[in-house]
Each structure stands twice: as C-alpha cells, then as structure tokens.
Amino acid sequence: MSRWRGAGDSFRTQLVALTASITTLAVIALTVLVQLVLAQSTNRGIDRVLADRSAAVVSALTVDDQGRPDAPADQLAAGVAVYDGTGTLTAGSVPDADRDTYADLATAGRPRNLTPAGTDDIRLRAEPFTVAGPGGTRVTGVVVLTERLAPYERSERLALLVCIGAGILMVLLASGLTWWVARRALAPVAEMTRTADDWSEHDLGQRFDLGSGNGEIAGLGRTLDRLLDRVSAAIRSEQRLTAEVAHELRTPLTAVQANADLALLEDDLPPRLEESLQEIAQAARRMGAAIQDLLDLARAAGGTGAAERCALGEAVEEALAAAGAETDRDVGLVVDVDPTIQVLVPAPLVVRALAPVLDNARRHAAGRIEVSARVVRPGLVAVSVDDDGPGVRPDERETIFEPGRTGSSSGGDSGPSGTGLGLSLARRIARSLGGDVAVADGPLHTRFVLTLPAAPR
C-alpha cells in the first residue's frame, strides 16, 4: 500500500507538482540544448565573418616598390595585420596584449581560427596569401585579423534570459492548466466523497446510481455503491445481533433480579444468604444497565429518532442524576450549560452517552467536577466534563475506550455498569449520532469532551 501513501497531499496537488517538475526538467533540457546550438551557430558565424573579412583584405592587397605586401587604409581596421613571407609586419597594427599570438600566426601555412589562451573575448584568424609582384614575381604572406566576441556573447545572454523567462511562463501555464483541469475532472469525485461521508453518518440507504457508463467516474460510483451495500449490510447485521442478544438476555435477567428482590423481602434470611442475594440483585441491575446501553446503541446506529432534538441542559441534568453526581456529597459539582442550546439527538441517547462519562468523573474526582457546554463550530456542540482526579495517562487516552478495558488512571472503571463497557458504549453512541467522545487537555487533571450535532436555531 506504500504507493498510496503521501497522506499530506491531495491527488490534485501531487498532479500539479508532478506536471511542474516534468515541465521544469523539460525547460531546463531545452534551454541547455538551445544554448549549445546557439553557441555552435555563433562560433560558425564568427568564423564566417573572419573568413569574409580576411578574403576582403587579401583581395585588396598590393605590393610596394620594395616587394612587400601592403593594403589600402580602408582595409586596415583595428586588429588587422599584414605579414610578409618572413613573418615581418608590413601593414596594419597589432594589439599589445595579443602581440605574441599574432607573431605565432604570422608564419601560418594554412588558414587558422584561434581563441587565445587565457581570454575568451576575441577570436583570431590567420589567412595565408599569394599575390603577384613586380616583374611577375609571387609575394607570399599572412593576413591576421581579430573579431571581438562581446556582441555575440550579449546575444547569447539575451537568448538565455528569453529561454528562462519563457520556461518560467511555460511552467506556470502548465501548472495552472493542470490544476484547472484536475479541479474540474476531480470535482465529481470530491462531491461523491462528501456525499458518501454524509450518507455513512445519516442514511446508509442512499446510492449514487450513476448508471452503466464506461467512464472512470461511473466505475467509481458503482464501486462505492457496492461498498455502501456491504457496509450497510454489516451494520444492519450488527444492529440485529445486538438487539436480539440484548432482548434474549433481558428476560432471564429480569427474572433473576425479580426473584432476588423477592427473596430479600423475607425477614428471617441468614446474613450470608442476604449478602449473596444483595450481590446478585446489584449485579443484575448492572447487567440490566449494560443491556439497556446495548439496545440504545442499536437504536442510535439504526437512526431511530435522528431528526429529534432536545434541550442540552435538561439532558445534562438527567445524565447527572443517572450517574449519581448530583447526590454525591463528597464532590463539588459546577454546571455551566446554556439553556438555549439544543442538539439534534433524542434526550435518552444524550443521557446514555453522557452518563458513563459523568459517572467516571464522579468515581475518580478528588473533590470537584465541572460540566460545561459550548458551540465549538456551526453544527457542533461540545460538552466538557472536568474533574480533579488522578488524570488519564497519555498512553491510555484511546485504550480506555476499548470494550472491557480498565485502566490505572481516571477512566479505569469506565461506566456505571462497572464492566468496562461504559466509555466504549458512550463513544459508539456519540459516533453513531455524528459526534464523538475523547480525552482532551483541560483546566483540571482530567477532561472528557462529548461532541454532538447542534440543532439549528
């Protein structure tokens, strides 16, 4: 599954980044290629210019009375030198910085193009020649001339800047176009994701039903429909099993509790028998509370009463009474709940989700419990239960919600039933209603936060 990792980035972001990277590499490669081609073309162009200039000088050469080659003044531009067959300068001028290089080229036997060592701002050409002298003699020599490279280098730099600018523009255009195309192409997928998430919380019977098209989106819709069918079937099976088991257990458990209560009404019970019957009756009541929690969870998961609303303050009062927090004289209780806050949850389910959290706080508080509620964002209410007990260790913040789990810190006895099911069922009920139960940081040692969907005002 490693190929699907990269959790921090969306597919659209990855696609844009990939497009930008590929376009950047392509632009860099193209820029390097253009510069290489341009450099070769520039070098060939410089050599042609030098060849044309040297040919023009050679064609204009004359021989003076002393039999030395000479050239008209209009052909002797800066850097043009004419040497005779012995390598002696007979016309033109030699730059002081390049005198040695000119001297080396003065006796060249064939045309040569040369860039002097240690410099890259000029290029030289040596052009041997033979012209007719007085009396039919042949006069030989070499024309050496130079061409400055600065204008050509400026053109190359300008071309590089143009390539860089055009490359940046290409990368931006390609990235923007990819982002726009991906956004439009993936918009149906994002909408399907949001819709499926909403259905998973509120209505598992809905389906996309995109038909039998061959497109990728239609195929994804069919796959999600099949997945929703399996999820819905699994949840319904779990709900039926939970309800059936709870109903099957309730009848014999009620009989056990009734018989134990009736037996306790006898006046002449031996002390040990009376103690055993009281323990049986109390265990039956705890089991009855756990079974009721299971039934409420099945109803909540099935969506029973999902459209009902209740006043949160009243539900909190009922949960406090159910947890025994109001009558516990050893604990100071502070309740701060806005009476105008309403939630889209039936009151019995709020009580079932909140009572185990309150009972957990009552069991572990050293002397103070604070209950508060606030709207954390539109559509969501958070009920905070703080106590000054020993606290929940960081490594137990999730494990205490596991069924049957008991921890060593606040949360070790997780529900009124004493079976380790209270906090687990509270979380499952809250999540089935679109909320959650979690441990958070608070002003006292321990804070549990129950989130529920808020009713619109």
Steps between C-alpha positions, in 0.01 A plus 500: 500500500804729506421638155185660642686671780565873491223572735568867535434588137191472286515326163448835327799650684716202413392521136582871482836442670581216259403712198707793627801272561480337156448836327793651692730214399384529140559876502847458650591236241362717219688807629827308516442364148417846365813646659719225356351541153524878526864481615592276207309720259669810644844346464431406140368849436810662650723278290307596186533868585875459552531307173305767308703784653833326432394428140412866453840609633685246282312609189600861565872427563766669289879473484712813564824597327702297743303184423312495830128436525286801584128579537283809458430698816127424486579128539732545795249520783608456861651158552579433130868422431678404175821298517742409222638153439763543773243589765585871499216745554462711183157663552238546769533495879525238772333538844764496772315235702495260205843566350633148575193333356525709183870408471411128523240535224724715275664193347190277477505277192124450490188690612457481879235620743617544859370619835804613704569310821399687813236712329158443351411844370669484155552252216786519247547376143818448302452501120806414285511674160694521179488813281674600177800729543711712258650316209266205539629404844281333759480663842376291793394591847232470766207725593409482871188667629276487809131510582366601842255254654318737736206575263447129440518423872239767568274330249557165669420645844189664362395167347563329840286757678224455243517120547484534879207741484316286248575190709359656817191606308464148358529343847242739642262449209539121510449491878200730484343307214560170681348639821193626312453176304554284811261716699227463242571130445511417872209720605252210461729278708520759778123539495455124511739481796306763695170337413620153597633633829165663575313183408727290723395715795132553427355285224665177392213428260602766246700404189667691218339292222710655220389243244705262287729753331859410418654812652728494801253700710216259421727207591592668827132561574417133446788395722388735776142375466618143551713609795206682656286189450753291691545759774125540538449124516774462761358778715146367478626154591683640801194699607276195473746284693538761773126548535427127494767417757385783724137388478595138563700600809247745636225244577704253710688788660173665603390170650828469694471856633130458589559176685797647685294804603213277612733283701645809667150587629514200735564602860683194629780472243839388627758781474721321248202414280368855518845633399512260204150597386587870519809437292291307245241780486767768454678297230166451323437874506846570359446244227159653428661843459757353261227327298303825483815672372530236229139548396540877491813459292316277252218754472746787460695316229174424326415869484205485738397850591783657299283799412394564863647781702526571870617769739855417595468645850211269588682197359808589706286516815359155428849363436625648828212333683563169324869513593427597861717810474232733638454301820868428567583718801872435472531678165448868421302530178502806272269501196521771232273413207314759296130404524441622143734242345318217325640190332366283218499193726222343707542572871528130602795455268672812634455356849635161392808660341569747783413299812804265480731800461344672802509182706866455409570854622302440822694183576843660456455866595685611812240763582391697195315440172426766240252450215483760223370521145567727206453514125846427361402562137179523298313174536704356788468527879768388746417391856811507721522298821800596717605344827798536735571129517833330425464564126534280193848399390583594138537135402146425632312782327375262233526161665251590774231507230564140402223259607579332832805719552581622849791731567702606800418869472178698482299293262596168650139413582336625190132490563215468739473133432851438628564264211737719301231565237380846602753723322511265201123511458497877561744551214313263269168671571654844446665398175182339371332837554770694313705597807776351711643456851868569560751594768637852473711747696305710749538729801478208745681168485251319277271620221261292293331675204172374354416656161148486358328650194344835585143584406460809281353795685 
